[in-house]
Amino acid sequence: VLVAAYQLQPRRLFSIGERNTEMQSSLEFSWRDPAVRSDMLVRFNVKFSIPLFDVLALTMSYDIFARAVGELPWAVAADANIGLKVTIDRMFQSFSW
C-alpha cells in the first residue's frame, strides 16, 4: 500500500475589516496492490470561510473523490456544500483577594 497526503492549514486570503477570509485544502492518494489488481483512490477537498459578522461566517466547500480498480475506468463523485459557521471565542477572568 502506498499512501500520500498533503494538508494546507487554514490560511488568510484577505481581510474584511478586522475579520479574515480563510481557505484550507487537502489531498489524499492511496494505491493498493499495484502489481496484482491496482486499486487507486484520490480525494481532494477545498474550503473557504467568508466572515459575515464577528461570530458568523459563510462556508463553502468542495470535495471530489475518484477511484479506479483494475482495468475499470475511473469512477468520480463530487460534493459541494454551503453553510454557516458560528464561532464564539470569549474569555472571562475574575480575581478574588
ROVEXKOL-118166 format. One record per atom (N, C-alpha, C): residue number from 1; x, y, z; residue in three letters; atom name. Coordinates in Angstrom, 2 decimals, always signed. Layout:
<i = NUM, c1 = X, c2 = Y, c3 = Z, aa = ALA, at = CA>;
...
END
This chain:
<i = 1, c1 = +0.85, c2 = -1.18, c3 = +0.00, aa = VAL, at = N>;
<i = 1, c1 = +0.00, c2 = +0.00, c3 = +0.00, aa = VAL, at = CA>;
<i = 1, c1 = +0.89, c2 = +1.24, c3 = +0.00, aa = VAL, at = C>;
<i = 2, c1 = +0.59, c2 = +2.15, c3 = -0.87, aa = LEU, at = N>;
<i = 2, c1 = +1.26, c2 = +3.44, c3 = -0.93, aa = LEU, at = CA>;
<i = 2, c1 = +0.24, c2 = +4.51, c3 = -0.56, aa = LEU, at = C>;
<i = 3, c1 = +0.57, c2 = +5.34, c3 = +0.40, aa = VAL, at = N>;
<i = 3, c1 = -0.33, c2 = +6.40, c3 = +0.84, aa = VAL, at = CA>;
<i = 3, c1 = +0.44, c2 = +7.71, c3 = +0.85, aa = VAL, at = C>;
<i = 4, c1 = -0.14, c2 = +8.74, c3 = +0.26, aa = ALA, at = N>;
<i = 4, c1 = +0.46, c2 = +10.07, c3 = +0.26, aa = ALA, at = CA>;
<i = 4, c1 = -0.64, c2 = +11.09, c3 = +0.53, aa = ALA, at = C>;
<i = 5, c1 = -0.27, c2 = +12.18, c3 = +1.20, aa = ALA, at = N>;
<i = 5, c1 = -1.27, c2 = +13.20, c3 = +1.52, aa = ALA, at = CA>;
<i = 5, c1 = -0.59, c2 = +14.55, c3 = +1.76, aa = ALA, at = C>;
<i = 6, c1 = -1.34, c2 = +15.61, c3 = +1.56, aa = TYR, at = N>;
<i = 6, c1 = -0.90, c2 = +16.93, c3 = +1.99, aa = TYR, at = CA>;
<i = 6, c1 = -2.11, c2 = +17.63, c3 = +2.60, aa = TYR, at = C>;
<i = 7, c1 = -1.82, c2 = +18.57, c3 = +3.47, aa = GLN, at = N>;
<i = 7, c1 = -2.90, c2 = +19.35, c3 = +4.08, aa = GLN, at = CA>;
<i = 7, c1 = -2.44, c2 = +20.79, c3 = +4.22, aa = GLN, at = C>;
<i = 8, c1 = -3.21, c2 = +21.69, c3 = +3.64, aa = LEU, at = N>;
<i = 8, c1 = -2.95, c2 = +23.11, c3 = +3.78, aa = LEU, at = CA>;
<i = 8, c1 = -3.81, c2 = +23.62, c3 = +4.93, aa = LEU, at = C>;
<i = 9, c1 = -3.16, c2 = +24.02, c3 = +6.00, aa = GLN, at = N>;
<i = 9, c1 = -3.88, c2 = +24.54, c3 = +7.16, aa = GLN, at = CA>;
<i = 9, c1 = -4.60, c2 = +25.83, c3 = +6.78, aa = GLN, at = C>;
<i = 10, c1 = -5.62, c2 = +26.23, c3 = +7.54, aa = PRO, at = N>;
<i = 10, c1 = -6.34, c2 = +27.47, c3 = +7.21, aa = PRO, at = CA>;
<i = 10, c1 = -5.39, c2 = +28.65, c3 = +7.04, aa = PRO, at = C>;
<i = 11, c1 = -5.49, c2 = +29.30, c3 = +5.89, aa = ARG, at = N>;
<i = 11, c1 = -4.65, c2 = +30.45, c3 = +5.56, aa = ARG, at = CA>;
<i = 11, c1 = -5.53, c2 = +31.65, c3 = +5.25, aa = ARG, at = C>;
<i = 12, c1 = -5.02, c2 = +32.82, c3 = +5.60, aa = ARG, at = N>;
<i = 12, c1 = -5.75, c2 = +34.06, c3 = +5.32, aa = ARG, at = CA>;
<i = 12, c1 = -5.55, c2 = +34.42, c3 = +3.85, aa = ARG, at = C>;
<i = 13, c1 = -6.66, c2 = +34.61, c3 = +3.15, aa = LEU, at = N>;
<i = 13, c1 = -6.60, c2 = +35.08, c3 = +1.76, aa = LEU, at = CA>;
<i = 13, c1 = -6.57, c2 = +36.60, c3 = +1.71, aa = LEU, at = C>;
<i = 14, c1 = -7.52, c2 = +37.20, c3 = +2.44, aa = PHE, at = N>;
<i = 14, c1 = -7.58, c2 = +38.65, c3 = +2.56, aa = PHE, at = CA>;
<i = 14, c1 = -8.43, c2 = +38.99, c3 = +3.77, aa = PHE, at = C>;
<i = 15, c1 = -8.48, c2 = +40.26, c3 = +4.12, aa = SER, at = N>;
<i = 15, c1 = -9.23, c2 = +40.70, c3 = +5.30, aa = SER, at = CA>;
<i = 15, c1 = -10.39, c2 = +41.59, c3 = +4.89, aa = SER, at = C>;
<i = 16, c1 = -11.47, c2 = +41.45, c3 = +5.66, aa = ILE, at = N>;
<i = 16, c1 = -12.62, c2 = +42.34, c3 = +5.54, aa = ILE, at = CA>;
<i = 16, c1 = -12.73, c2 = +43.03, c3 = +6.89, aa = ILE, at = C>;
<i = 17, c1 = -12.25, c2 = +44.25, c3 = +6.95, aa = GLY, at = N>;
<i = 17, c1 = -12.17, c2 = +44.93, c3 = +8.24, aa = GLY, at = CA>;
<i = 17, c1 = -11.14, c2 = +44.21, c3 = +9.11, aa = GLY, at = C>;
<i = 18, c1 = -11.57, c2 = +43.77, c3 = +10.27, aa = GLU, at = N>;
<i = 18, c1 = -10.67, c2 = +43.03, c3 = +11.16, aa = GLU, at = CA>;
<i = 18, c1 = -10.84, c2 = +41.52, c3 = +11.04, aa = GLU, at = C>;
<i = 19, c1 = -11.72, c2 = +41.08, c3 = +10.16, aa = ARG, at = N>;
<i = 19, c1 = -12.01, c2 = +39.64, c3 = +10.02, aa = ARG, at = CA>;
<i = 19, c1 = -11.29, c2 = +39.09, c3 = +8.79, aa = ARG, at = C>;
<i = 20, c1 = -10.78, c2 = +37.86, c3 = +8.92, aa = ASN, at = N>;
<i = 20, c1 = -10.02, c2 = +37.23, c3 = +7.85, aa = ASN, at = CA>;
<i = 20, c1 = -10.86, c2 = +36.25, c3 = +7.04, aa = ASN, at = C>;
<i = 21, c1 = -10.73, c2 = +36.31, c3 = +5.73, aa = THR, at = N>;
<i = 21, c1 = -11.30, c2 = +35.31, c3 = +4.84, aa = THR, at = CA>;
<i = 21, c1 = -10.25, c2 = +34.21, c3 = +4.72, aa = THR, at = C>;
<i = 22, c1 = -10.66, c2 = +32.95, c3 = +4.99, aa = GLU, at = N>;
<i = 22, c1 = -9.70, c2 = +31.85, c3 = +5.04, aa = GLU, at = CA>;
<i = 22, c1 = -9.97, c2 = +30.79, c3 = +3.99, aa = GLU, at = C>;
<i = 23, c1 = -8.93, c2 = +30.03, c3 = +3.67, aa = MET, at = N>;
<i = 23, c1 = -9.02, c2 = +28.90, c3 = +2.76, aa = MET, at = CA>;
<i = 23, c1 = -8.17, c2 = +27.77, c3 = +3.33, aa = MET, at = C>;
<i = 24, c1 = -8.65, c2 = +26.54, c3 = +3.15, aa = GLN, at = N>;
<i = 24, c1 = -7.85, c2 = +25.37, c3 = +3.51, aa = GLN, at = CA>;
<i = 24, c1 = -8.15, c2 = +24.27, c3 = +2.50, aa = GLN, at = C>;
<i = 25, c1 = -7.20, c2 = +23.34, c3 = +2.36, aa = SER, at = N>;
<i = 25, c1 = -7.41, c2 = +22.24, c3 = +1.41, aa = SER, at = CA>;
<i = 25, c1 = -6.61, c2 = +21.02, c3 = +1.82, aa = SER, at = C>;
<i = 26, c1 = -6.97, c2 = +19.89, c3 = +1.24, aa = SER, at = N>;
<i = 26, c1 = -6.23, c2 = +18.65, c3 = +1.48, aa = SER, at = CA>;
<i = 26, c1 = -6.35, c2 = +17.75, c3 = +0.25, aa = SER, at = C>;
<i = 27, c1 = -5.37, c2 = +16.88, c3 = +0.10, aa = LEU, at = N>;
<i = 27, c1 = -5.34, c2 = +15.91, c3 = -0.98, aa = LEU, at = CA>;
<i = 27, c1 = -4.82, c2 = +14.61, c3 = -0.41, aa = LEU, at = C>;
<i = 28, c1 = -5.53, c2 = +13.51, c3 = -0.69, aa = GLU, at = N>;
<i = 28, c1 = -5.12, c2 = +12.20, c3 = -0.21, aa = GLU, at = CA>;
<i = 28, c1 = -5.09, c2 = +11.24, c3 = -1.40, aa = GLU, at = C>;
<i = 29, c1 = -4.08, c2 = +10.38, c3 = -1.43, aa = PHE, at = N>;
<i = 29, c1 = -3.92, c2 = +9.40, c3 = -2.51, aa = PHE, at = CA>;
<i = 29, c1 = -3.50, c2 = +8.07, c3 = -1.90, aa = PHE, at = C>;
<i = 30, c1 = -4.15, c2 = +7.00, c3 = -2.31, aa = SER, at = N>;
<i = 30, c1 = -3.73, c2 = +5.66, c3 = -1.87, aa = SER, at = CA>;
<i = 30, c1 = -3.74, c2 = +4.72, c3 = -3.07, aa = SER, at = C>;
<i = 31, c1 = -2.77, c2 = +3.81, c3 = -3.06, aa = TRP, at = N>;
<i = 31, c1 = -2.61, c2 = +2.86, c3 = -4.15, aa = TRP, at = CA>;
<i = 31, c1 = -2.33, c2 = +1.50, c3 = -3.54, aa = TRP, at = C>;
<i = 32, c1 = -3.24, c2 = +0.58, c3 = -3.75, aa = ARG, at = N>;
<i = 32, c1 = -3.14, c2 = -0.74, c3 = -3.14, aa = ARG, at = CA>;
<i = 32, c1 = -2.92, c2 = -1.79, c3 = -4.22, aa = ARG, at = C>;
<i = 33, c1 = -2.06, c2 = -2.75, c3 = -3.96, aa = ASP, at = N>;
<i = 33, c1 = -1.76, c2 = -3.88, c3 = -4.85, aa = ASP, at = CA>;
<i = 33, c1 = -1.43, c2 = -3.43, c3 = -6.27, aa = ASP, at = C>;
<i = 34, c1 = -0.38, c2 = -2.60, c3 = -6.46, aa = PRO, at = N>;
<i = 34, c1 = -0.07, c2 = -2.12, c3 = -7.81, aa = PRO, at = CA>;
<i = 34, c1 = +0.34, c2 = -3.24, c3 = -8.77, aa = PRO, at = C>;
<i = 35, c1 = +0.88, c2 = -4.34, c3 = -8.27, aa = ALA, at = N>;
<i = 35, c1 = +1.35, c2 = -5.42, c3 = -9.15, aa = ALA, at = CA>;
<i = 35, c1 = +0.25, c2 = -6.42, c3 = -9.50, aa = ALA, at = C>;
<i = 36, c1 = -0.76, c2 = -6.57, c3 = -8.65, aa = VAL, at = N>;
<i = 36, c1 = -1.79, c2 = -7.60, c3 = -8.85, aa = VAL, at = CA>;
<i = 36, c1 = -3.04, c2 = -6.98, c3 = -9.48, aa = VAL, at = C>;
<i = 37, c1 = -3.84, c2 = -6.34, c3 = -8.66, aa = ARG, at = N>;
<i = 37, c1 = -5.07, c2 = -5.69, c3 = -9.11, aa = ARG, at = CA>;
<i = 37, c1 = -5.06, c2 = -4.27, c3 = -8.55, aa = ARG, at = C>;
<i = 38, c1 = -4.59, c2 = -3.36, c3 = -9.33, aa = SER, at = N>;
<i = 38, c1 = -4.39, c2 = -1.99, c3 = -8.89, aa = SER, at = CA>;
<i = 38, c1 = -5.70, c2 = -1.38, c3 = -8.38, aa = SER, at = C>;
<i = 39, c1 = -5.62, c2 = -0.74, c3 = -7.23, aa = ASP, at = N>;
<i = 39, c1 = -6.77, c2 = -0.06, c3 = -6.63, aa = ASP, at = CA>;
<i = 39, c1 = -6.30, c2 = +1.32, c3 = -6.17, aa = ASP, at = C>;
<i = 40, c1 = -6.70, c2 = +2.38, c3 = -6.89, aa = MET, at = N>;
<i = 40, c1 = -6.29, c2 = +3.75, c3 = -6.56, aa = MET, at = CA>;
<i = 40, c1 = -7.48, c2 = +4.56, c3 = -6.09, aa = MET, at = C>;
<i = 41, c1 = -7.23, c2 = +5.39, c3 = -5.08, aa = LEU, at = N>;
<i = 41, c1 = -8.25, c2 = +6.26, c3 = -4.53, aa = LEU, at = CA>;
<i = 41, c1 = -7.65, c2 = +7.64, c3 = -4.32, aa = LEU, at = C>;
<i = 42, c1 = -8.34, c2 = +8.66, c3 = -4.81, aa = VAL, at = N>;
<i = 42, c1 = -7.89, c2 = +10.05, c3 = -4.68, aa = VAL, at = CA>;
<i = 42, c1 = -9.04, c2 = +10.86, c3 = -4.10, aa = VAL, at = C>;
<i = 43, c1 = -8.72, c2 = +11.71, c3 = -3.12, aa = ARG, at = N>;
<i = 43, c1 = -9.73, c2 = +12.60, c3 = -2.53, aa = ARG, at = CA>;
<i = 43, c1 = -9.12, c2 = +13.99, c3 = -2.41, aa = ARG, at = C>;
<i = 44, c1 = -9.85, c2 = +15.00, c3 = -2.90, aa = PHE, at = N>;
<i = 44, c1 = -9.42, c2 = +16.39, c3 = -2.80, aa = PHE, at = CA>;
<i = 44, c1 = -10.52, c2 = +17.20, c3 = -2.13, aa = PHE, at = C>;
<i = 45, c1 = -10.14, c2 = +18.12, c3 = -1.25, aa = ASN, at = N>;
<i = 45, c1 = -11.09, c2 = +18.96, c3 = -0.53, aa = ASN, at = CA>;
<i = 45, c1 = -10.55, c2 = +20.38, c3 = -0.49, aa = ASN, at = C>;
<i = 46, c1 = -11.44, c2 = +21.35, c3 = -0.71, aa = VAL, at = N>;
<i = 46, c1 = -11.09, c2 = +22.76, c3 = -0.55, aa = VAL, at = CA>;
<i = 46, c1 = -12.24, c2 = +23.44, c3 = +0.18, aa = VAL, at = C>;
<i = 47, c1 = -11.91, c2 = +24.34, c3 = +1.09, aa = LYS, at = N>;
<i = 47, c1 = -12.93, c2 = +25.01, c3 = +1.91, aa = LYS, at = CA>;
<i = 47, c1 = -12.59, c2 = +26.49, c3 = +2.05, aa = LYS, at = C>;
<i = 48, c1 = -13.61, c2 = +27.33, c3 = +1.88, aa = PHE, at = N>;
<i = 48, c1 = -13.47, c2 = +28.78, c3 = +2.05, aa = PHE, at = CA>;
<i = 48, c1 = -14.39, c2 = +29.22, c3 = +3.19, aa = PHE, at = C>;
<i = 49, c1 = -13.93, c2 = +30.20, c3 = +3.95, aa = SER, at = N>;
<i = 49, c1 = -14.72, c2 = +30.76, c3 = +5.04, aa = SER, at = CA>;
<i = 49, c1 = -14.70, c2 = +32.28, c3 = +4.89, aa = SER, at = C>;
<i = 50, c1 = -15.89, c2 = +32.87, c3 = +4.69, aa = ILE, at = N>;
<i = 50, c1 = -16.01, c2 = +34.31, c3 = +4.49, aa = ILE, at = CA>;
<i = 50, c1 = -16.79, c2 = +34.90, c3 = +5.67, aa = ILE, at = C>;
<i = 51, c1 = -16.17, c2 = +35.78, c3 = +6.44, aa = PRO, at = N>;
<i = 51, c1 = -16.85, c2 = +36.33, c3 = +7.62, aa = PRO, at = CA>;
<i = 51, c1 = -17.99, c2 = +37.28, c3 = +7.23, aa = PRO, at = C>;
<i = 52, c1 = -19.13, c2 = +37.09, c3 = +7.88, aa = LEU, at = N>;
<i = 52, c1 = -20.27, c2 = +37.98, c3 = +7.69, aa = LEU, at = CA>;
<i = 52, c1 = -20.36, c2 = +38.98, c3 = +8.84, aa = LEU, at = C>;
<i = 53, c1 = -20.25, c2 = +38.45, c3 = +10.05, aa = PHE, at = N>;
<i = 53, c1 = -20.25, c2 = +39.25, c3 = +11.27, aa = PHE, at = CA>;
<i = 53, c1 = -19.13, c2 = +38.72, c3 = +12.15, aa = PHE, at = C>;
<i = 54, c1 = -19.01, c2 = +39.26, c3 = +13.35, aa = ASP, at = N>;
<i = 54, c1 = -17.94, c2 = +38.86, c3 = +14.26, aa = ASP, at = CA>;
<i = 54, c1 = -18.01, c2 = +37.37, c3 = +14.61, aa = ASP, at = C>;
<i = 55, c1 = -19.20, c2 = +36.83, c3 = +14.77, aa = VAL, at = N>;
<i = 55, c1 = -19.34, c2 = +35.43, c3 = +15.18, aa = VAL, at = CA>;
<i = 55, c1 = -19.91, c2 = +34.52, c3 = +14.09, aa = VAL, at = C>;
<i = 56, c1 = -20.23, c2 = +35.05, c3 = +12.92, aa = LEU, at = N>;
<i = 56, c1 = -20.89, c2 = +34.28, c3 = +11.87, aa = LEU, at = CA>;
<i = 56, c1 = -20.10, c2 = +34.35, c3 = +10.57, aa = LEU, at = C>;
<i = 57, c1 = -19.88, c2 = +33.17, c3 = +9.94, aa = ALA, at = N>;
<i = 57, c1 = -19.15, c2 = +33.12, c3 = +8.68, aa = ALA, at = CA>;
<i = 57, c1 = -19.88, c2 = +32.21, c3 = +7.69, aa = ALA, at = C>;
<i = 58, c1 = -19.80, c2 = +32.56, c3 = +6.44, aa = LEU, at = N>;
<i = 58, c1 = -20.34, c2 = +31.73, c3 = +5.36, aa = LEU, at = CA>;
<i = 58, c1 = -19.22, c2 = +30.78, c3 = +4.94, aa = LEU, at = C>;
<i = 59, c1 = -19.52, c2 = +29.48, c3 = +4.89, aa = THR, at = N>;
<i = 59, c1 = -18.52, c2 = +28.50, c3 = +4.48, aa = THR, at = CA>;
<i = 59, c1 = -18.96, c2 = +27.83, c3 = +3.19, aa = THR, at = C>;
<i = 60, c1 = -17.99, c2 = +27.56, c3 = +2.34, aa = MET, at = N>;
<i = 60, c1 = -18.23, c2 = +26.85, c3 = +1.09, aa = MET, at = CA>;
<i = 60, c1 = -17.13, c2 = +25.80, c3 = +0.95, aa = MET, at = C>;
<i = 61, c1 = -17.53, c2 = +24.57, c3 = +0.63, aa = SER, at = N>;
<i = 61, c1 = -16.53, c2 = +23.52, c3 = +0.46, aa = SER, at = CA>;
<i = 61, c1 = -16.87, c2 = +22.67, c3 = -0.75, aa = SER, at = C>;
<i = 62, c1 = -15.82, c2 = +22.06, c3 = -1.30, aa = TYR, at = N>;
<i = 62, c1 = -15.98, c2 = +21.19, c3 = -2.47, aa = TYR, at = CA>;
<i = 62, c1 = -15.08, c2 = +19.98, c3 = -2.26, aa = TYR, at = C>;
<i = 63, c1 = -15.67, c2 = +18.80, c3 = -2.40, aa = ASP, at = N>;
<i = 63, c1 = -14.94, c2 = +17.53, c3 = -2.28, aa = ASP, at = CA>;
<i = 63, c1 = -15.07, c2 = +16.77, c3 = -3.59, aa = ASP, at = C>;
<i = 64, c1 = -13.99, c2 = +16.15, c3 = -4.02, aa = ILE, at = N>;
<i = 64, c1 = -14.05, c2 = +15.29, c3 = -5.19, aa = ILE, at = CA>;
<i = 64, c1 = -13.33, c2 = +13.98, c3 = -4.86, aa = ILE, at = C>;
<i = 65, c1 = -13.97, c2 = +12.89, c3 = -5.20, aa = PHE, at = N>;
<i = 65, c1 = -13.45, c2 = +11.55, c3 = -4.94, aa = PHE, at = CA>;
<i = 65, c1 = -13.30, c2 = +10.85, c3 = -6.29, aa = PHE, at = C>;
<i = 66, c1 = -12.21, c2 = +10.12, c3 = -6.47, aa = ALA, at = N>;
<i = 66, c1 = -12.02, c2 = +9.34, c3 = -7.69, aa = ALA, at = CA>;
<i = 66, c1 = -11.41, c2 = +7.99, c3 = -7.31, aa = ALA, at = C>;
<i = 67, c1 = -11.89, c2 = +6.93, c3 = -7.97, aa = ARG, at = N>;
<i = 67, c1 = -11.39, c2 = +5.58, c3 = -7.66, aa = ARG, at = CA>;
<i = 67, c1 = -11.29, c2 = +4.78, c3 = -8.95, aa = ARG, at = C>;
<i = 68, c1 = -10.20, c2 = +4.04, c3 = -9.07, aa = ALA, at = N>;
<i = 68, c1 = -10.00, c2 = +3.14, c3 = -10.19, aa = ALA, at = CA>;
<i = 68, c1 = -9.60, c2 = +1.78, c3 = -9.64, aa = ALA, at = C>;
<i = 69, c1 = -10.27, c2 = +0.72, c3 = -10.11, aa = VAL, at = N>;
<i = 69, c1 = -9.97, c2 = -0.64, c3 = -9.68, aa = VAL, at = CA>;
<i = 69, c1 = -9.65, c2 = -1.47, c3 = -10.91, aa = VAL, at = C>;
<i = 70, c1 = -8.46, c2 = -2.09, c3 = -10.91, aa = GLY, at = N>;
<i = 70, c1 = -8.06, c2 = -2.93, c3 = -12.02, aa = GLY, at = CA>;
<i = 70, c1 = -8.08, c2 = -2.18, c3 = -13.34, aa = GLY, at = C>;
<i = 71, c1 = -8.68, c2 = -2.79, c3 = -14.34, aa = GLU, at = N>;
<i = 71, c1 = -8.76, c2 = -2.20, c3 = -15.67, aa = GLU, at = CA>;
<i = 71, c1 = -10.01, c2 = -1.35, c3 = -15.87, aa = GLU, at = C>;
<i = 72, c1 = -10.84, c2 = -1.25, c3 = -14.85, aa = LEU, at = N>;
<i = 72, c1 = -12.06, c2 = -0.45, c3 = -14.96, aa = LEU, at = CA>;
<i = 72, c1 = -11.73, c2 = +1.03, c3 = -15.04, aa = LEU, at = C>;
<i = 73, c1 = -12.57, c2 = +1.82, c3 = -15.70, aa = PRO, at = N>;
<i = 73, c1 = -12.30, c2 = +3.27, c3 = -15.78, aa = PRO, at = CA>;
<i = 73, c1 = -12.50, c2 = +3.94, c3 = -14.40, aa = PRO, at = C>;
<i = 74, c1 = -11.99, c2 = +5.15, c3 = -14.30, aa = TRP, at = N>;
<i = 74, c1 = -12.12, c2 = +5.92, c3 = -13.07, aa = TRP, at = CA>;
<i = 74, c1 = -13.59, c2 = +6.22, c3 = -12.78, aa = TRP, at = C>;
<i = 75, c1 = -13.98, c2 = +6.07, c3 = -11.54, aa = ALA, at = N>;
<i = 75, c1 = -15.30, c2 = +6.49, c3 = -11.06, aa = ALA, at = CA>;
<i = 75, c1 = -15.09, c2 = +7.77, c3 = -10.26, aa = ALA, at = C>;
<i = 76, c1 = -15.92, c2 = +8.77, c3 = -10.51, aa = VAL, at = N>;
<i = 76, c1 = -15.74, c2 = +10.08, c3 = -9.88, aa = VAL, at = CA>;
<i = 76, c1 = -17.04, c2 = +10.53, c3 = -9.23, aa = VAL, at = C>;
<i = 77, c1 = -16.93, c2 = +11.09, c3 = -8.04, aa = ALA, at = N>;
<i = 77, c1 = -18.08, c2 = +11.67, c3 = -7.35, aa = ALA, at = CA>;
<i = 77, c1 = -17.63, c2 = +12.99, c3 = -6.72, aa = ALA, at = C>;
<i = 78, c1 = -18.55, c2 = +13.93, c3 = -6.61, aa = ALA, at = N>;
<i = 78, c1 = -18.20, c2 = +15.25, c3 = -6.05, aa = ALA, at = CA>;
<i = 78, c1 = -19.34, c2 = +15.75, c3 = -5.17, aa = ALA, at = C>;
<i = 79, c1 = -18.98, c2 = +16.54, c3 = -4.17, aa = ASP, at = N>;
<i = 79, c1 = -19.94, c2 = +17.18, c3 = -3.26, aa = ASP, at = CA>;
<i = 79, c1 = -19.59, c2 = +18.65, c3 = -3.12, aa = ASP, at = C>;
<i = 80, c1 = -20.60, c2 = +19.49, c3 = -3.14, aa = ALA, at = N>;
<i = 80, c1 = -20.43, c2 = +20.92, c3 = -2.87, aa = ALA, at = CA>;
<i = 80, c1 = -21.35, c2 = +21.27, c3 = -1.69, aa = ALA, at = C>;
<i = 81, c1 = -20.82, c2 = +22.01, c3 = -0.74, aa = ASN, at = N>;
<i = 81, c1 = -21.59, c2 = +22.38, c3 = +0.46, aa = ASN, at = CA>;
<i = 81, c1 = -21.47, c2 = +23.87, c3 = +0.72, aa = ASN, at = C>;
<i = 82, c1 = -22.57, c2 = +24.46, c3 = +1.16, aa = ILE, at = N>;
<i = 82, c1 = -22.60, c2 = +25.85, c3 = +1.61, aa = ILE, at = CA>;
<i = 82, c1 = -23.24, c2 = +25.84, c3 = +2.99, aa = ILE, at = C>;
<i = 83, c1 = -22.62, c2 = +26.53, c3 = +3.93, aa = GLY, at = N>;
<i = 83, c1 = -23.16, c2 = +26.52, c3 = +5.28, aa = GLY, at = CA>;
<i = 83, c1 = -22.79, c2 = +27.77, c3 = +6.07, aa = GLY, at = C>;
<i = 84, c1 = -23.20, c2 = +27.78, c3 = +7.31, aa = LEU, at = N>;
<i = 84, c1 = -22.87, c2 = +28.87, c3 = +8.22, aa = LEU, at = CA>;
<i = 84, c1 = -22.05, c2 = +28.31, c3 = +9.38, aa = LEU, at = C>;
<i = 85, c1 = -21.05, c2 = +29.07, c3 = +9.80, aa = LYS, at = N>;
<i = 85, c1 = -20.20, c2 = +28.68, c3 = +10.93, aa = LYS, at = CA>;
<i = 85, c1 = -20.36, c2 = +29.73, c3 = +12.02, aa = LYS, at = C>;
<i = 86, c1 = -20.68, c2 = +29.27, c3 = +13.21, aa = VAL, at = N>;
<i = 86, c1 = -20.81, c2 = +30.16, c3 = +14.36, aa = VAL, at = CA>;
<i = 86, c1 = -19.59, c2 = +29.93, c3 = +15.25, aa = VAL, at = C>;
<i = 87, c1 = -18.88, c2 = +31.00, c3 = +15.56, aa = THR, at = N>;
<i = 87, c1 = -17.69, c2 = +30.91, c3 = +16.40, aa = THR, at = CA>;
<i = 87, c1 = -17.81, c2 = +31.89, c3 = +17.55, aa = THR, at = C>;
<i = 88, c1 = -17.82, c2 = +31.36, c3 = +18.75, aa = ILE, at = N>;
<i = 88, c1 = -17.85, c2 = +32.20, c3 = +19.94, aa = ILE, at = CA>;
<i = 88, c1 = -16.56, c2 = +31.96, c3 = +20.69, aa = ILE, at = C>;
<i = 89, c1 = -15.78, c2 = +32.99, c3 = +20.77, aa = ASP, at = N>;
<i = 89, c1 = -14.45, c2 = +32.88, c3 = +21.38, aa = ASP, at = CA>;
<i = 89, c1 = -14.28, c2 = +34.06, c3 = +22.34, aa = ASP, at = C>;
<i = 90, c1 = -14.69, c2 = +33.86, c3 = +23.56, aa = ARG, at = N>;
<i = 90, c1 = -14.61, c2 = +34.91, c3 = +24.56, aa = ARG, at = CA>;
<i = 90, c1 = -13.92, c2 = +34.36, c3 = +25.81, aa = ARG, at = C>;
<i = 91, c1 = -13.27, c2 = +35.24, c3 = +26.52, aa = MET, at = N>;
<i = 91, c1 = -12.59, c2 = +34.84, c3 = +27.74, aa = MET, at = CA>;
<i = 91, c1 = -13.08, c2 = +35.71, c3 = +28.89, aa = MET, at = C>;
<i = 92, c1 = -13.40, c2 = +35.08, c3 = +29.98, aa = PHE, at = N>;
<i = 92, c1 = -13.80, c2 = +35.79, c3 = +31.18, aa = PHE, at = CA>;
<i = 92, c1 = -12.80, c2 = +35.46, c3 = +32.28, aa = PHE, at = C>;
<i = 93, c1 = -12.35, c2 = +36.46, c3 = +32.96, aa = GLN, at = N>;
<i = 93, c1 = -11.37, c2 = +36.26, c3 = +34.00, aa = GLN, at = CA>;
<i = 93, c1 = -11.78, c2 = +37.06, c3 = +35.22, aa = GLN, at = C>;
<i = 94, c1 = -11.70, c2 = +36.42, c3 = +36.36, aa = SER, at = N>;
<i = 94, c1 = -12.05, c2 = +37.15, c3 = +37.58, aa = SER, at = CA>;
<i = 94, c1 = -10.96, c2 = +36.89, c3 = +38.63, aa = SER, at = C>;
<i = 95, c1 = -10.81, c2 = +37.87, c3 = +39.50, aa = PHE, at = N>;
<i = 95, c1 = -9.81, c2 = +37.76, c3 = +40.55, aa = PHE, at = CA>;
<i = 95, c1 = -10.51, c2 = +37.88, c3 = +41.90, aa = PHE, at = C>;
<i = 96, c1 = -10.04, c2 = +37.14, c3 = +42.84, aa = SER, at = N>;
<i = 96, c1 = -10.55, c2 = +37.31, c3 = +44.22, aa = SER, at = CA>;
<i = 96, c1 = -9.35, c2 = +37.46, c3 = +45.14, aa = SER, at = C>;
<i = 97, c1 = -9.48, c2 = +38.32, c3 = +46.11, aa = TRP, at = N>;
<i = 97, c1 = -8.38, c2 = +38.58, c3 = +47.05, aa = TRP, at = CA>;
<i = 97, c1 = -8.63, c2 = +37.95, c3 = +48.36, aa = TRP, at = C>;
END
